[in-house]
Amino acid sequence: MEKTFQEVGKRFEALISEPWDFEAEAGQNVLTGIITGAGDVDGRPTLFAKCSEFLSGTETINSVAMRPRYKEDFGDQDRVTVCFYFLKDGSRISPDNFPEWQTGRLDGLIGSIMLREGD
């Protein structure tokens, strides 16, 4: 878990694979941003980030939570496959309101991220 907290402040670039027609302010199938927080949520490493804007229905989304899809922690490889989660109403996602699996307020993306030092 210690490695996850070291990721705060790093920038990320993501290649989104699902949905296949994803488009964000950063481009088609691309999401960029900065890691703003990290935590151990439900026993799993979770990163929280401010990201380039994208639409979910009519709502503008600009924050996501990320969890490794196949790994225990971030930073073990150059590129990590993750599940991205966001609140459908456009609210900022944070450790306080994640996860909300039962409420139906979460939606998600699948892709891979590459982390680099912040600017």
N, C-alpha and C positions, 0 to 999 in steps of 0.2 A: 504494500500500500504506500510505502514511503515514496516510491518512484512517481506515483500518480500526482502527489502534491508538488513535485518538482516541475510538473508540466504547466502550472499556473503562470501566466504571462507570456507563454509561447504562442506563436501564430500557427494556424493550421490552414492547409489547403486540402479540400476533399473532392474526390471524384465520386459522384453519386451514380449508383447503378440501378437503384429502384426508388422511385418509379423511373422508367427508362426515358420519359419525356420531361424530366425535371429541368426547370430553368430558374435561375436566381439572378440577382443584380450582378453577380460575378461572372455569369455566363451559363451556357447550356451544360448541364450535368456537373457544374462546379459550384462549390460553396467554400467561402473563405471566412476567417474570423480570428478571434483571439480568445484564449482560455482565460476565463475570469474566476473560476472556482473549481474545487475538486472535493470529493468526499467518498466515503464508503457508505453507499446506500444499499440496504438489504444485503450487506456482505459482499457487494461487488464494487469495483472501482468505477467511479462515474466522474466525468468532466463536464463542466458547464461553460458555455461560451456565448459571446456576442458574435453574431454572424452576419454575412451579407444578406440583405433582405430577399425574401421570396414570398410568393403567395400560396396560401392554402385556402382554396375557395375564394372568398372575398377578403380574407384577413391577411394582413402583412405580418410575417414572422421574422424576428431578428434575434432570437435566442434559441439555443438547442442544448440538450444534454446528450452526452455520448457515452456508450459503453462498448467495450471490446465484444465483438461477436463470437470469436473463437478462442480468446486468450484470457489470461488472468489479470494482466496489467498493461498499461501503455508503455511505449518507449523501448520495447524489446526488439523491435524491427524498424526498418525505415518507414514502412507503410503498414498501417494497422487497419484491418476490416472492422468497422463499427456499425452499431445501430444508433441512429440519431432519433431523438424524441423531442417533440415540441407540443405546446398547448395550442389546440385548434383555434382558440379565441384570440390568439396573438399576444397573450400575456407573457411576461418574462418567466421562463422556467428557472427554478432554483431548488436547492435542497429542501426548502420548506414545502414545496408543492409537487415534489417528484418522489416516487412514482404515484400516479393516480390511476392505476390500471382499472380499477372498478368504476370510476366515474365516467369513462368514455370521453374525457377531455383531451387525452393524448393521441397524437398521430405520430407517424415515423417515416424515416427514410433509411436506406441501407447504402453504404459506400465505404470508401477507405480514406484514411487521413494520413498526411505526412506533417509532422510537427517540425517547427524551426524556431530559433530564438526570436523573441519579440523585437520590434523596432524601437 
